[in-house]
Amino acid sequence: MSTEILEIVQQMDLHNAETQLALQCAPLIAGVKISNLLVVSTGMEDAVKEINKAYGYKKDDQITMTFEGPDNEEDVETQINTIDAVIAENPDVLCISASDMDSCEAQLEAAKENGIPVIAFDSNVAEKKLVKAYRGTDNVQVGKMAAYQLGSALGKMGKVAVFSAQQKTKSIQDRVEGFMNNIGKYGDIEVVETIYSDQVDDMEASMKEVLEKYPTLDGVFCTNAEITEMYLNLEKSDEHDAPALVGVDATTKQQEAIRNGEEIGCVSQQPYAMGYQTIWAAVETTAPKKSVVIEKNVLSNPAWIDADCLDDPDYSGYLYTE
């Protein structure tokens, strides 16, 4: 731990502080959790351990953290109920990754009324005045990077489809915006379909319909790990060349797909750092006023991961392991 961080910790009112996290947990696919929130939680846990160690807290005096939420990140109702329950327990800080950017305003208002500071991470809320800080990825840049890589791979022309996670999540909105606003810069490239998982009854069936409708589709952009892996698992026709695929977040399955040529690459986040930074921001809210200046928005840059990066130690922080 750096000397600067230790000095910040020593200024804080940490006695018996409890940081509780209300957020969507990772979705389950084939029994394996693949969301970046799994790695985010590891970064959070390590930050809590380091703070307790630096401040010499033991047993009952230690900062504690609970990590709660629904199994399905699209289950907004359960997330809202979870936030209500957590607020009722009166934690010192509430950290939240919002499944629906507009759904939890009443809960954020309740937290404010009860003097509970809120840190948003991974996916922000619509009413930003109700959160002390946000820690996440520059998701517009995720979309821009995906557009550049896919556009470059297509060679100046082609038809592409966007297969996306739920539209009501801020991080997803930013990724689609970044992609749509930039893909046309790389030639005569047309986005023929944009499908959101929360706007169809069956996402797998909807993706298959698009592939059948456009048998010579040139490219596909999938906006998160779950949708990318769902696409990789689809049975595809052998009559035409498979579309060039760009995904998001370098899960183990995507790393394998990149190695075997099924996926040209993915834009990946640093979830461990995101989790770590979130806890630091949460702890900073307990410091005496004016002793610590909390930066409102800290956005981490994503990285492009292709076959050349998979064995490069410089990119290890962007690769997900299970």
N, C-alpha and C positions, 0 to 999 in steps of 0.2 A: 504494500500500500504506500502511495506517495506521501511525502511530508505534508504537502498542501492539503490532501484529502484528510489526513489525520488531524490537522489543525481545524478543519471544518467540523469534523465529528466531535472534537472536544468542546466546541462552542454550543453544541446542540443539547436540547432538553430531551434526552433519550430515556430517562428512567421509566421503566415499565411500559415503554412505547410498544404499540402493537400495530403493525401494518397488515391490513386485510385486503385481499385482492378479489374483486368480483369481475369475472370475465368469462368469455366462452372458452371451454376446454377444447382440446383437439378433436376433430371428427374421427370416426373410426372407419377404416377401409380394410377389409379382409382381416379384421382383428388387430391391425397395426396402426397406432396413432402416428400421423405424419405431419401434423400442423407445426408451423414455426413456434407456436405457443408452448410446445413441449420444451424447446431449447430456451425460450424466453424464461420459463420458470426456473431452469437451472441457473441462468444468470442471476435471477432474483435471489435464489437460495444462497448462492455464493456471496452475493453482496451483503446479505443479512449476516452470514457467518463472519465475514471480514469486519463488519462494523462492530459486532459483539466482541470479537477478538481485540480490535483496536482500542475499544473503550473498557475492556476488562470485565464485561458483563458475564455473569454466570447464573445458571438456573432461572429462578423466578424474575430476575432483573433483565433478562435478555429480551431484545426485540424479537417478536415472533411474526410469522406470516402465514396466512391461510390462502390457499389457491382454489377458488371455487367457480362453478359454472356448469352449464349444460354440456352433454356429450356432443351435441350437434350445434355448430356455430350459427346455424340459421334459426335456432330455437330462441327467438327474441323474448317470448313470454316467460320462459324459464329464467332467462338471464335477468329480466326485470324483477321477477320474484326473488331471485337470489340477491340482487342489489338491495331490495327492500329489507330482506332478512339481515344482511350485513350491516346496513345503516342502523337497524334496530339494536344491534349489539354495540353501537357507538365506538367504532374503531378510531384510532388517532388519525389515520390516513386511509383513503379509499383510492385504489388504482383500478382503472377500468379500460378494457379494450371493447369498444361498442360494436355489437353485432349490427345494430341499426342506428345510424347516426342521429336520427330524430326521435327515437323511442324513449329515451331515458331522461328527458329534461326534467320531469317532475321529481325523479329520484335525485338528480343533481341539485335541484332547488332544495330538497329536503336535507341533503348533506350540508349545503351552505347554511341553512337555518340552524342546523345542529353543530355548526362549527367544525365540520369534518372537511379538511382540504381534499381535493380530488386531483389525481394525476392520470391523464389519459396516455395510453401507449398503444402501439401497433395500429389501431384504427381510431381516429378522433371522433368527437361529437360535433353536432351542428352548432350548438350554443357554446362557443369557445370561452366566453366570459365566465362560465361556471367551472372551469378547470384552471388549476394553478399553473400547469405545465403539460407539455406533450413530448413524449419520447417515441420516436419511430423512424421509419424509412422515408426517404423522399420518393413517394409512390408515383408522382408525375414522371420523375426521372426513370422509374422502372418501365413505364409505358414508352417513354422516348427511346430508351435503350433497346427495348424489344422491337420497336418500329425500325430502328436503324439496322439491327442485326437481320431481321426478317427481310426488310427491303433490299439490303445488300445481297442476301442469299438468293433472292428471286431474280436479280439481274435486270432491274429497271421496269419490269412489268409483271402483271399477274393478278389473280383473284385470291383473296384471303378471307378467312372467317375468324371471328373472335368468339371463343367459348369462355364464359365468365362465371365467377362466383356471384353471389347475390348483389344486386344493384344498390341496395340500401346501405351498404357498408362504405364508409368514406374512403378507405384505402383502395377499394376496388374501383370506385368512381374515378379516383385520381389516376389509376393505372390505365383505365380505358381512355380517359381524356388524353393522357400523354401519348398513347398509341395512336388514337384517331387523329389528333392534331398534327402528327408527324409522319405517318406512313406515306402520305402523298408526296412528301418531299423527295422520295427516293425513286420516283418514276411514275409510270402509268399503272398504279396499283389500286385496285378497287376492293373495298371491304363489302362483301356481298351479303354477309349475315353477321349479326351480333346477338348471341343467345345468353341470357342470364339464368342461372339455376333457380332463382326464386320466381321466375316468370313462366316456367314450364312445369308440367306435372312430372316429367321423367327426363332428366338431363341427358342420360345416356342415349335414350331413344331420339331426343332432339338432335344430338350431335350426329347420330347415324343418318337421320333424315337430311341433314345438310350435306353430308358426304355423298349421299345418293343423288341429291338434287344437283350437286356440282361435282361430277365424277373426275373432272380434271382440275380440281381445286389445287392451287399452287402453295398456299401457306396457311398455317393455323397459329394463332396466339392464344394461349390459355393463361388466365390471369392469376391463378394461385396453384399451390401444390396439389390440392385435392382434385381440381378440375383437370390438371395436367395428367395426373396418374389415371384418372377415369378415362381420359382420351387414349392414353397408351394401352389401356386394357381392352379397348374396343376391337372387335374383329373387323378388319378392313379388306376391301376388295383388292385382288392381285392384278386386276386388269389394267390399272394405271399406276404410275409412280405415286408413292405416298406424298402428301403435302409436307413441305418443310415445317417443322414444329419448333416453336419457341415457347418455353414454359417459364414458370416462376418458382424459385426456391429449390436448391439443389439437394433434394431428398435422395436416399439411397437408390430408389427405383429410377429416378431421373438420371443420376450419375451412370447407372447401367445403360440406360437408353442412349445417353450421349456417347458412351464408349462404343456401343454397337451400331451407331448411326441412325437410330430411330428418331432422335432429337438432335437438332443442330447445336442446341445450347439452351441455357436458361439464365434469367436475371435473378440473382440471389441476394437475400438480405443477411444481416448479421444479428440473428435473434438473441444470441447470448449477450452481446453488448447492449442490445435494447433492454433486456430484462435488468441487467446490472445498472444501467443509467436510470431506469424507472425507479428502482429502490433508492438510489442516491437522491433523486429529486423528491421522493416521498419523505426521506429523512430530513432533507433540507427544510421542509415545511415546518418542522418542529423546532428549528433554530430561533433564538430571540430575534425580534424584528430588527431589520437593517444590518444584522451581523452577517447574513448571507444573501446574496442576490441570486434569485432563482431565474435562470434563463427560460423564457416562455416556451420556445420551440427548439428542440434539438433534433435535426434530421440526419440520419446516417445515409451515406451513399451506397447504393447497391453495386454489385459487380457482375460482369458478364462471365459466365462459366461455360467453357466449351472443353473439348477433349484435351486441349493444350494446358488447361488450368487444373485438371482433376488431381494431378500428382505434384502440383506446385505448392510448397508449404506456405507461400505468401497468400494463398486463397483458402487455407484450411478453415478460417473463421466463417467462410460462406458455405461450407459443405456440411450437410446434415448427416448425422449418424444415428443409428437406432440401437 
